[in-house]
Amino acid sequence: MNLSSLSDAEKEHLDEQGFLNLGPLLSPAALQQVRERTDELLELEGSDAGSELLTSAHIRHPREAGAPRLADLVNKGPHFDQFYSHPRVLAGVAQVIQAEFKLSSLNYRAALPAAGAQRLHADWAQAVSAGDYRVCNSIWLLDDFAAENGATRFVPGSHRWARLPEEEMSDSWQTHPDEQLLIAPAGTVVLFNAHLWHGGTENRSDLPRRAIHSYFCRADQPQQLDQRKFLRPETAARLSPDQLRILGVSS
């Protein structure tokens, strides 16, 4: 993987802090298209929205009250192709995992008003040694992230501690003294080492706070959503060999 799309300073920040703001990767037009398509999918799928996640043994909390989800977005339109194939995102994933990797899942999550809070957690069930990273995540902001609308919180550097929040904190719902809120405008993409301690906060606004997560894993690890099992022929037909390789469906 060519890492030239990240500067040395960006690589260092990602290595040390565990997250990196990649800036506005979604244009206003693309942002509007994705918002419209996710709204359409939520309406079409109704109570089945996100149900593909229930087939996975590798998702710790597939359903949350007050946080509707969509899953298997790879198959739900070309608007979503950039979410797992943008070169800056792939460069960041390569920097974290330092090995071959593949898309694990591509999901939507919204924090509804008076909901959305999560425990501090890592996206891997076991603690790992620094440098032995299995997973990397990215948040594509469909709305502005602000302190009052359920912005994600990070604990910088915690990916290097080789322990989970519940192993150190008496109550991982509580605020960590070192945590920072992700405050950024819609269209921004933030990549993070998914062993970093993080979690959603309560949405205290009157509107949903929406995002898409493109989540990657090391090539030798199971995907949250088996892309080979779910990939539709019409999706495969429009994708490039590189995109199919990122999905883990071709060598």
C-alpha positions as CSV (number, residue, x, y, z in Angstrom):
1,M,0.0,0.0,0.0
2,N,1.3,3.4,-1.0
3,L,1.2,5.7,2.0
4,S,2.1,8.8,0.0
5,S,-1.3,10.3,0.5
6,L,-0.5,10.8,4.2
7,S,2.2,13.3,5.3
8,D,4.8,12.3,7.8
9,A,3.1,14.5,10.4
10,E,-0.2,12.8,9.8
11,K,1.3,9.4,10.2
12,E,3.0,10.4,13.4
13,H,-0.3,11.8,14.8
14,L,-2.2,8.7,13.9
15,D,0.5,6.4,15.5
16,E,0.8,8.4,18.7
17,Q,-2.7,9.8,19.3
18,G,-4.7,7.0,17.6
19,F,-6.9,9.1,15.4
20,L,-6.5,11.5,12.5
21,N,-8.9,14.1,11.0
22,L,-8.5,13.6,7.2
23,G,-10.5,16.8,6.5
24,P,-13.5,17.2,4.2
25,L,-13.6,14.2,1.9
26,L,-17.3,14.5,1.0
27,S,-18.3,17.4,-1.3
28,P,-21.6,19.2,-0.4
29,A,-23.2,17.5,-3.4
30,A,-22.0,14.0,-2.4
31,L,-23.0,14.7,1.2
32,Q,-26.5,15.5,0.1
33,Q,-26.8,12.4,-2.1
34,V,-25.7,10.2,0.8
35,R,-28.1,11.8,3.2
36,E,-31.0,11.3,0.8
37,R,-30.0,7.7,0.1
38,T,-29.7,6.8,3.8
39,D,-33.1,8.4,4.5
40,E,-34.6,6.4,1.7
41,L,-33.1,3.2,3.0
42,L,-34.4,3.8,6.5
43,E,-37.8,4.3,5.1
44,L,-37.7,1.3,2.8
45,E,-36.2,-1.1,5.4
46,G,-38.2,0.0,8.4
47,S,-37.8,-2.4,11.3
48,D,-35.4,-4.6,9.3
49,A,-32.9,-1.7,9.0
50,G,-29.5,-3.0,10.1
51,S,-30.7,-6.6,10.3
52,E,-27.7,-7.9,8.4
53,L,-25.7,-7.2,11.5
54,L,-27.6,-9.9,13.4
55,T,-26.0,-12.5,11.2
56,S,-22.6,-11.6,12.6
57,A,-21.0,-13.2,15.7
58,H,-18.4,-10.4,15.7
59,I,-20.5,-7.4,16.6
60,R,-20.8,-6.9,20.3
61,H,-24.0,-4.7,20.3
62,P,-25.8,-4.9,16.9
63,R,-28.8,-3.0,18.1
64,E,-29.0,0.1,20.3
65,A,-32.1,1.9,21.5
66,G,-32.2,5.4,20.0
67,A,-29.5,4.7,17.5
68,P,-30.9,3.3,14.2
69,R,-28.5,1.6,11.9
70,L,-28.1,0.5,8.3
71,A,-25.8,-2.3,7.3
72,D,-24.4,-3.9,4.1
73,L,-24.1,-0.5,2.4
74,V,-21.7,-1.9,-0.1
75,N,-24.7,-3.4,-1.9
76,K,-27.0,-0.4,-1.6
77,G,-25.7,2.0,-4.2
78,P,-22.6,3.4,-5.8
79,H,-22.8,6.5,-3.5
80,F,-21.2,4.3,-0.9
81,D,-18.2,3.0,-2.9
82,Q,-15.9,5.9,-1.9
83,F,-16.4,5.0,1.8
84,Y,-14.1,2.0,1.5
85,S,-11.9,3.0,-1.4
86,H,-10.9,6.6,-0.8
87,P,-7.0,6.7,-1.1
88,R,-6.5,8.7,2.1
89,V,-8.6,6.4,4.1
90,L,-6.8,3.4,2.7
91,A,-3.5,5.0,3.4
92,G,-4.5,5.5,7.0
93,V,-5.8,2.0,7.5
94,A,-2.5,0.7,6.1
95,Q,-0.6,2.9,8.5
96,V,-2.5,1.4,11.5
97,I,-2.7,-2.3,10.5
98,Q,0.8,-2.5,8.8
99,A,-0.4,-5.6,7.0
100,E,-2.9,-6.7,4.3
101,F,-6.4,-5.7,5.3
102,K,-10.0,-5.8,4.1
103,L,-13.3,-4.1,4.7
104,S,-15.0,-5.6,7.7
105,S,-18.3,-3.7,7.5
106,L,-19.9,-0.5,6.1
107,N,-22.7,0.7,8.4
108,Y,-24.7,3.8,9.2
109,R,-25.5,4.9,12.7
110,A,-27.6,7.9,13.9
111,A,-27.8,9.2,17.5
112,L,-31.3,10.3,18.0
113,P,-32.3,13.2,20.4
114,A,-31.9,12.1,24.1
115,A,-30.0,9.0,23.0
116,G,-26.7,7.8,21.5
117,A,-24.6,7.5,24.6
118,Q,-22.1,4.6,24.7
119,R,-19.7,3.2,27.1
120,L,-16.0,3.9,26.4
121,H,-15.0,0.8,24.4
122,A,-12.6,-0.6,21.8
123,D,-13.8,-2.3,18.6
124,W,-11.9,-5.4,19.5
125,A,-13.0,-7.7,22.3
126,Q,-9.5,-8.4,23.6
127,A,-6.6,-6.0,24.4
128,V,-3.7,-6.2,22.1
129,S,-0.1,-5.2,22.4
130,A,1.0,-1.9,20.9
131,G,1.7,-2.5,17.2
132,D,-0.3,-5.7,16.9
133,Y,-3.4,-4.0,15.6
134,R,-6.2,-5.9,14.1
135,V,-8.8,-3.3,13.2
136,C,-9.1,0.3,12.1
137,N,-12.3,2.4,11.8
138,S,-13.4,5.6,10.1
139,I,-16.3,8.0,10.8
140,W,-17.8,9.9,7.9
141,L,-19.7,12.8,9.3
142,L,-23.1,13.3,7.7
143,D,-23.9,16.1,10.1
144,D,-21.8,18.6,12.1
145,F,-20.4,16.9,15.2
146,A,-20.8,19.2,18.2
147,A,-20.7,18.9,22.0
148,E,-24.5,19.1,22.3
149,N,-25.4,16.5,19.6
150,G,-23.7,13.3,20.6
151,A,-20.2,13.8,19.2
152,T,-17.8,10.8,19.5
153,R,-15.3,10.9,22.4
154,F,-11.8,9.6,22.1
155,V,-9.1,8.9,24.7
156,P,-5.9,9.8,22.9
157,G,-3.1,7.3,23.1
158,S,-5.3,4.6,24.7
159,H,-4.7,2.2,21.7
160,R,-1.1,1.8,23.0
161,W,-2.1,0.8,26.6
162,A,-2.8,-2.9,25.9
163,R,-5.9,-2.9,28.1
164,L,-9.6,-2.3,27.7
165,P,-11.6,0.5,29.4
166,E,-13.5,-2.0,31.6
167,E,-10.1,-3.3,32.9
168,E,-9.1,0.2,34.2
169,M,-12.3,2.1,34.8
170,S,-14.9,1.3,37.5
171,D,-17.6,2.7,35.2
172,S,-16.8,3.1,31.5
173,W,-20.0,5.2,31.1
174,Q,-18.3,8.0,32.9
175,T,-16.1,10.7,31.5
176,H,-12.4,9.8,31.2
177,P,-10.1,12.6,32.4
178,D,-8.2,12.5,29.1
179,E,-11.0,12.2,26.6
180,Q,-11.6,14.6,23.8
181,L,-14.7,15.2,21.7
182,L,-14.7,15.0,18.0
183,I,-15.9,18.4,16.9
184,A,-16.0,18.9,13.1
185,P,-18.2,19.9,10.2
186,A,-20.3,17.6,8.1
187,G,-18.3,16.0,5.2
188,T,-15.3,15.5,7.4
189,V,-13.8,12.0,7.8
190,V,-11.9,11.0,10.9
191,L,-9.9,7.8,10.9
192,F,-9.0,6.0,14.1
193,N,-7.2,3.0,15.4
194,A,-10.2,0.9,16.5
195,H,-8.3,-0.3,19.6
196,L,-8.5,3.3,20.8
197,W,-11.0,3.9,23.6
198,H,-14.0,5.7,22.2
199,G,-17.8,6.0,22.4
200,G,-20.8,8.1,21.4
201,T,-22.1,10.8,23.8
202,E,-25.7,11.7,24.4
203,N,-27.4,13.8,21.7
204,R,-28.9,16.8,23.6
205,S,-30.1,18.5,20.4
206,D,-33.4,18.3,18.6
207,L,-32.0,16.6,15.5
208,P,-30.4,13.2,14.7
209,R,-26.6,13.1,14.5
210,R,-25.7,10.8,11.6
211,A,-22.6,9.1,10.4
212,I,-21.3,6.2,8.3
213,H,-18.5,3.9,9.6
214,S,-16.2,2.1,7.3
215,Y,-14.5,-0.5,9.4
216,F,-11.5,-2.5,8.3
217,C,-9.7,-5.6,9.7
218,R,-6.5,-7.4,9.1
219,A,-6.8,-9.8,6.2
220,D,-6.4,-12.9,8.4
221,Q,-9.3,-11.8,10.7
222,P,-13.1,-12.5,10.2
223,Q,-15.2,-9.7,8.8
224,Q,-18.2,-8.3,10.8
225,L,-20.2,-8.9,7.6
226,D,-19.0,-11.7,5.3
227,Q,-18.6,-9.7,2.1
228,R,-18.3,-12.8,0.0
229,K,-21.6,-14.1,1.3
230,F,-23.5,-10.8,0.9
231,L,-22.0,-9.4,-2.3
232,R,-24.6,-9.1,-5.0
233,P,-23.7,-9.9,-8.7
234,E,-24.8,-6.4,-9.8
235,T,-22.5,-4.9,-7.1
236,A,-19.5,-7.0,-8.2
237,A,-20.1,-6.0,-11.8
238,R,-19.6,-2.3,-11.1
239,L,-16.6,-2.6,-8.8
240,S,-13.0,-2.4,-9.8
241,P,-10.5,-5.3,-9.1
242,D,-8.9,-3.1,-6.4
243,Q,-12.3,-2.5,-4.7
244,L,-13.1,-6.3,-4.9
245,R,-9.7,-7.0,-3.3
246,I,-10.5,-4.5,-0.5
247,L,-13.8,-6.3,0.1
248,G,-11.8,-9.6,0.5
249,V,-13.7,-11.3,-2.3
250,S,-10.7,-11.6,-4.7
251,S,-7.0,-12.2,-4.2
